[in-house]
Amino acid sequence: MSSRATHKQLFYSEMAKLLEAGFDIRKAAAVLKDTQLPKPQAALLKDLHCGLDAGESITAAFSRDSTLITPLERSIIEAGERGGKLAPAFQHLADYFKMIASVRLEMVKGMIYPVIVLHLGVFIGCVPAALMKGDVSLMETLGSLAKTLLIIYAVAAVFLLGIHAMLKMAPGNPTLDRLINRIPVLGKARRSMAMARFCKVYHSCILAGISMKETVQVASEAAQSGLIREAGVRLAKTAGAGGALGPEFMATAAFPKAFARSYSTGEEAGTLDKDLASWSKVFQEEAESSAKTLALVVPKVLYFFILGFVAWKILGFFGNYYSELDQIGE
């Protein structure tokens, strides 16, 4: 998955570079098409070419295959297209996927050693003990080892699927979103990630000159947070009535207080575009830092439990060994 994020980061970075150099979208796509892109990005360019030929917008052309593009990408591209700011929009996406790729790489690297220790512990617990009995064949021993590993893999798969399902439900469930955000380290990483998405889309919409009501709606959806989506409903209602949004940001707990105060003063001073660009970078850095901390903490916690498992297996092995020695001595 991190490789997919890296591919997207490079793709959007190159698109932004070409558009900033004065290429139109068709010429930029033609240049990239000859660079041996990964299949998903090559498919995106093919959809773009077919869509533009059919008279579709750039956003609609990119979104022909929903499996190739996320709602966040669609929102930012649409805002950039509507405001004639596609290059900054693509750069926003490049920065975002660079962060995602970096975090996932750290997580994978951190998990390598604990996983090796786990397999070593299972091997120590199964193989020597079985061989000591003498009446167990090598194939039976290996079968026992494989069975133990399959059980561990199944438990891990169920656990990971449960976490994935819970995280998928959170964007549509404010209560669940609030509970997850209270988990140490993980909660901070999720909050910062949601705010980074919110600010990126909000900033792109402001640059595009989109109405405040629609801006709030699109940014709230793109944040992928139940709390922000719930707050977005109230914000959109206020924006639709022509009211100031600063007090609404201040009144809700869905947004950090420092951000809410900055938004309120920026709204009064007319500097929202600059402020949101700045906050987008702040939250992205916070999200990356928190996620990297999570990538360090999770393997260490897992390592602690694995060491306990390995110690239990080793003690069990030597316990059986000395028990058999005592029986022989008798």
C-alpha positions in Angstrom: 0.0 0.0 0.0 2.9 2.4 0.7 4.1 1.8 -2.8 0.7 2.9 -4.1 1.0 6.1 -2.0 4.5 6.7 -3.3 3.3 6.2 -6.9 0.5 8.8 -6.3 2.9 11.2 -4.7 5.2 11.1 -7.7 2.4 11.3 -10.2 0.8 14.4 -8.6 4.2 16.0 -8.1 5.0 15.6 -11.8 1.6 16.9 -12.8 2.0 19.9 -10.6 5.5 20.6 -12.1 4.3 20.4 -15.7 1.3 22.6 -15.1 3.4 25.2 -13.3 5.7 25.1 -16.3 2.8 26.2 -18.6 1.7 22.9 -20.0 -2.1 22.4 -20.3 -3.6 19.3 -18.8 -3.6 17.4 -22.1 0.1 18.1 -22.8 1.1 17.3 -19.2 -0.7 14.0 -19.5 1.0 13.2 -22.8 4.4 13.8 -21.3 3.7 11.6 -18.3 2.2 8.9 -20.5 5.7 8.3 -22.0 7.4 7.8 -18.6 6.4 4.2 -18.0 3.9 5.0 -15.2 2.6 2.3 -12.8 -0.7 0.7 -14.1 -3.1 2.7 -11.9 -1.6 6.0 -12.9 -1.5 5.0 -16.6 -5.2 4.0 -16.3 -5.9 7.5 -14.8 -4.3 9.2 -17.8 -6.2 6.9 -20.2 -9.5 7.8 -18.4 -8.5 11.5 -18.5 -7.9 11.4 -22.3 -11.1 9.5 -23.0 -13.1 11.8 -20.7 -11.8 15.0 -22.2 -12.5 13.7 -25.7 -16.1 13.0 -24.6 -16.4 16.6 -23.3 -16.2 15.8 -19.6 -14.6 18.0 -17.0 -11.1 17.1 -15.7 -12.6 15.9 -12.4 -15.2 13.7 -14.1 -12.6 12.3 -16.4 -10.2 11.4 -13.6 -13.1 9.9 -11.6 -14.3 7.5 -14.2 -12.9 4.6 -12.2 -13.7 5.1 -8.5 -11.2 2.5 -7.5 -8.3 4.6 -8.8 -9.1 7.8 -7.0 -10.3 8.6 -3.5 -13.0 11.2 -2.5 -10.2 13.4 -1.1 -8.4 13.4 -4.5 -11.7 14.1 -6.3 -12.5 17.0 -4.0 -9.1 18.7 -4.3 -8.9 18.2 -8.1 -12.5 19.6 -8.5 -11.7 22.6 -6.4 -8.5 23.2 -8.4 -10.3 22.9 -11.7 -13.1 25.2 -10.8 -10.7 27.9 -9.6 -8.1 27.4 -12.3 -5.6 26.4 -9.7 -4.9 22.8 -10.7 -1.1 23.0 -10.1 -1.5 23.9 -6.4 -4.2 21.3 -6.1 -2.0 18.6 -7.5 0.8 19.7 -5.2 -1.5 19.4 -2.2 -2.1 15.8 -3.1 1.6 15.1 -3.7 2.4 16.4 -0.2 -0.4 14.4 1.3 0.6 11.1 -0.3 4.3 11.7 0.5 3.3 11.8 4.1 1.2 8.7 3.9 4.0 6.8 2.1 6.5 7.9 4.7 4.3 6.9 7.7 3.5 3.4 6.2 7.2 2.8 5.5 8.1 3.5 9.1 5.3 1.2 10.3 6.5 -1.7 8.1 10.1 -1.2 9.2 9.2 -1.1 12.8 7.2 -4.4 12.5 10.0 -6.5 10.9 12.0 -7.3 14.1 8.9 -8.2 16.3 7.6 -10.5 13.6 11.0 -12.3 13.3 11.1 -12.7 17.1 7.5 -14.1 17.1 8.4 -16.7 14.5 11.5 -17.6 16.4 9.5 -18.0 19.6 7.0 -20.3 17.8 9.8 -22.4 16.4 11.5 -22.8 19.8 8.2 -23.7 21.4 7.2 -26.4 18.8 10.2 -28.0 17.2 12.7 -28.8 20.0 9.9 -30.0 22.3 8.5 -32.3 19.6 11.9 -33.7 18.7 12.7 -34.5 22.3 9.7 -36.9 22.5 11.4 -39.1 20.0 8.2 -40.7 18.8 7.2 -37.7 16.6 8.3 -37.6 12.9 9.8 -34.6 11.3 6.7 -34.1 9.1 4.4 -34.2 12.2 6.6 -31.6 13.9 6.6 -29.3 10.9 2.8 -29.8 10.7 2.4 -28.7 14.3 4.6 -25.7 13.6 2.5 -24.8 10.6 -0.8 -25.2 12.5 0.4 -22.9 15.3 1.5 -20.3 12.8 -1.8 -20.5 11.0 -3.7 -19.9 14.3 -1.5 -16.9 15.0 -2.1 -15.5 11.5 -5.8 -16.1 11.8 -6.0 -14.2 15.1 -3.9 -11.4 13.7 -6.1 -11.2 10.6 -9.3 -11.1 12.6 -7.8 -8.4 14.9 -6.7 -6.3 11.9 -10.0 -6.7 10.1 -11.8 -5.6 13.2 -9.7 -2.4 13.5 -10.1 -1.7 9.8 -13.9 -2.1 10.1 -14.0 0.2 13.1 -11.9 2.9 11.4 -14.2 2.6 8.3 -17.3 3.2 10.4 -15.8 6.2 12.3 -16.3 8.8 9.5 -20.0 8.3 9.6 -20.3 7.8 13.4 -19.4 10.8 15.6 -19.6 8.8 18.8 -17.2 6.1 17.5 -15.0 8.8 16.0 -14.8 10.5 19.4 -13.9 7.3 21.2 -11.1 6.4 18.8 -9.7 9.9 19.0 -9.3 9.4 22.8 -6.9 6.5 22.3 -3.4 7.7 23.1 -1.1 8.4 20.1 -3.6 6.9 17.6 -6.2 9.5 18.4 -3.8 12.4 18.0 -2.6 11.0 14.6 -6.2 10.6 13.4 -7.2 14.1 14.5 -4.2 15.7 12.8 -4.8 13.6 9.6 -8.4 14.7 9.5 -7.6 18.3 10.0 -4.9 18.1 7.3 -7.4 16.8 4.9 -10.0 19.4 6.0 -7.6 22.3 5.6 -6.2 21.1 2.2 -9.7 20.9 0.7 -10.9 24.1 2.4 -7.9 26.0 1.1 -8.4 24.6 -2.5 -12.0 25.6 -2.4 -11.2 29.1 -1.3 -8.7 29.6 -4.0 -11.3 28.3 -6.5 -13.8 30.9 -5.3 -16.4 28.3 -4.3 -19.2 29.4 -2.0 -18.6 29.1 1.7 -21.5 26.7 2.2 -20.2 24.3 -0.5 -16.6 24.8 0.8 -17.6 23.7 4.3 -19.6 20.7 3.0 -16.9 19.5 0.7 -14.1 20.0 3.2 -16.1 18.3 6.0 -16.7 15.2 3.9 -13.1 15.0 2.8 -11.9 15.1 6.4 -13.2 11.6 6.9 -14.1 12.4 10.5 -17.5 11.8 12.1 -17.0 14.8 14.4 -16.0 17.2 11.7 -18.7 15.9 9.4 -21.3 16.6 12.2 -19.9 20.0 12.8 -19.9 20.7 9.1 -23.7 20.4 9.0 -24.0 23.3 11.4 -21.3 25.3 9.6 -22.9 24.9 6.3 -26.3 26.0 7.7 -24.6 29.1 9.1 -22.8 29.8 5.8 -26.0 29.3 3.8 -27.7 32.0 6.0 -24.8 34.4 5.4 -23.5 34.3 8.9 -19.8 34.4 10.0 -18.2 31.0 10.5 -15.6 32.0 13.1 -18.0 31.9 16.1 -19.2 28.5 14.9 -15.7 27.1 14.7 -15.0 28.4 18.2 -18.2 26.9 19.6 -17.5 23.3 18.5 -15.1 20.8 20.0 -14.5 19.2 16.6 -11.7 21.6 15.8 -8.6 22.5 17.8 -9.1 25.8 19.7 -5.9 27.4 18.2 -7.2 26.7 14.7 -10.7 28.0 15.5 -9.2 31.2 16.9 -7.0 31.6 13.8 -10.0 31.0 11.5 -12.0 33.6 13.4 -9.4 36.3 13.1 -8.5 35.3 9.5 -12.1 35.6 8.6 -12.2 39.2 9.9 -8.9 40.1 8.4 -9.5 38.5 5.0 -6.5 36.3 5.2 -8.2 32.9 5.2 -6.3 31.7 2.1 -2.9 32.3 3.7 -4.0 31.0 7.2 -5.4 27.8 5.8 -2.3 27.1 3.7 -0.3 27.5 6.8 -2.6 25.3 8.9 -2.6 22.7 6.2 1.2 22.4 6.6 1.0 22.4 10.4 -1.5 19.6 10.6 0.3 17.6 8.0 3.5 17.8 10.0 1.7 17.0 13.2 0.0 14.0 11.5 3.3 12.7 10.1 5.0 13.1 13.5 2.1 11.5 15.4 1.8 8.6 12.9 5.6 8.0 13.1 5.3 7.9 16.8 2.5 5.4 16.5 4.7 3.4 14.1 7.4 3.2 16.9 5.0 2.5 19.8 2.9 -0.2 18.2 5.9 -2.5 17.3 7.3 -1.9 20.8 4.1 -2.9 22.5 3.8 -5.9 20.2 7.4 -6.8 20.9 6.7 -6.7 24.7 3.9 -9.3 24.3 5.9 -11.4 21.9 8.8 -11.5 24.3 6.4 -12.7 27.0 5.1 -15.4 24.6 8.7 -16.5 23.7 9.7 -16.6 27.4 6.6 -18.7 28.1 7.5 -21.1 25.3 11.1 -21.3 26.4 10.2 -21.9 30.1 7.7 -24.6 28.9 10.4 -26.3 26.8 12.9 -26.4 29.7 10.2 -27.4 32.1 9.4 -30.4 30.0 13.1 -31.2 29.4 13.9 -31.3 33.2 10.7 -33.2 33.9 11.8 -35.9 31.4 15.3 -35.9 32.9 13.8 -36.6 36.4 11.7 -39.4 35.0 14.8 -41.0 33.4 16.7 -40.6 36.7 14.0 -42.4 38.6 
